[in-house]
Each structure stands twice: as structure tokens, then as C-alpha cells.
Amino acid sequence: MSGHSKWHSIKHKKAAVDAKRGREFTRLIKEMTIAARLGRGDIDSNPRLRTAVTAAKAANMPSDNIKRAIMKGTGELPGQAYEDVAYEGYGPGGVAMIITAVTDNKNRTVAEVRHVLSRYGGNLGETNSVAWMFQKKGYLSLDKLQGSEDELLEITLEAGADDLKSEGNTYEIICATEKFEEVKRALEDHGKKVTSAEITMLPQTYVHLEGKKAEQMIKLMEALEEHDDVQNVYANFDIDEAILEAAS
């Protein structure tokens, strides 16, 4: 089982708690604002904004909040000037990491990210130091109650997906980014409820962690994802299911 898949499962379990804390709303508002600024406020013609709005609705964000976030991005309402940033680095045991963020102060964010990494046995790297270890892909997941593996495989492969994997109680679908919307729409057109849908960075290889390094890595991931500016953390680690269950 991949590090991406395992950590994604924990993130899903934590999502309700994150939303109650307001952390998830903050992250989604920033994403919708910058998506609207970079690609305009029309959801139909702006895939990044459409994905962010879908995620916001799934998190039960009020429609007024969504509308205001988009209007701040288009300049119809005053708001912070956010920009995308990405950092590369290493976690415990040499785990490769890509950290994406949306910030109104790059100097503050890089200093805080560096501090979190060093606190849990990691460090920042140079640009392109680890990016080559990852591939940008579309990722979708849905509960196994949504259908049989054969049925879902037929739907997704016909829509252009690369692969479908069985992972616990979930099916995970990987596709090229340009096929992401098509695969998602095909599932929805067949009445399938998609649990998660995102553009992600999938590792090409994984580092297996045990003991103290595994525990450090979990704490590092949690600390980074609790940071207000951080949007996503991608890392090529693999750890035993028992350690993850204990952490969740």
C-alpha cells in the first residue's frame, strides 16, 4: 500500500475534526480565492476553481462563504493577495517531500515550514531536488459499496483512467490530469458517489519507515497539514498499517 494511500485514509478520517476547527474552511477559501484570481470566476471554464468548490461543498461550507471567496479572487470584493508557493525537502529517513502552500507572505511561510521540518527530523531542499520523484496525476476514491471492481474498472478505463486499485474498503483510481474531469464525470453519470477527487503528486518509489522514524513522519505530516498556509503535502513514505491506526 502506498504512502499516499495510507496517509490519504488518515486525512479522510480527520476531515470532520479539521472542518470543525475551521482549518479546512480556511484552506478551501484560500484555494478558491487564488483559483478565481488566476483563472477567473467561472466554474465551468476554470477546472481548478471547480475542484475547489466541489471540495468546499463536500465540507458543508455555506454557499455565501464560497461566493465571497470567489469574489475576492476576481476582485469584486477586497481581500488578501495570495500566491502559490511550493517547497521541496526531506523528512525522517530520507523521505522526499513536496509541500504546496497559498500565502500572502512568502518569507513568513518558508520560515515556518523550515521550522516544522527541522523540528521533526526533516529539512528543506533545493528546487527540483525531489520533484523528479513524483508524477502529477488525477486521484479519485470511492467506497466499495458503490459497485463491483469489474463494473468500476469498465467505467473508469473507458473514460481514460490508468488504473484502479482495491485498498481496504475503498477503490482508488489513478488517471492523467487531462482525463481527471472525464473520469469523475463518468463515475457520477453512472450514479457513483466519489469520496475524494483531486490532482495530486504520486511518488514513483517509496521509502519504508519503522519505529521512531515512522512516528516522526506522522507527526511531521500532521504539523504541516495543520499550518494555515499549507494546502497539500506529498511524501514518498510507506509505513505499517498498525502504526497508522494507532496515530489516527
PyMOL commands that set and color helices and strands:
alter all, ss='L'
color gray80, all
select helices_A, chain A and resi 3-21+23-39+43-45+47-58+63-74+92-94+106-119+131-133+144-146+149-158+177-189+211-225+241-247
alter helices_A, ss='H'
color red, helices_A
select strands_A, chain A and resi 83-90+96-103+123-124+134-143+161-167+170-175+196-203+207-209+230-235+237-239
alter strands_A, ss='S'
color yellow, strands_A
deselect
rebuild
show_as cartoon
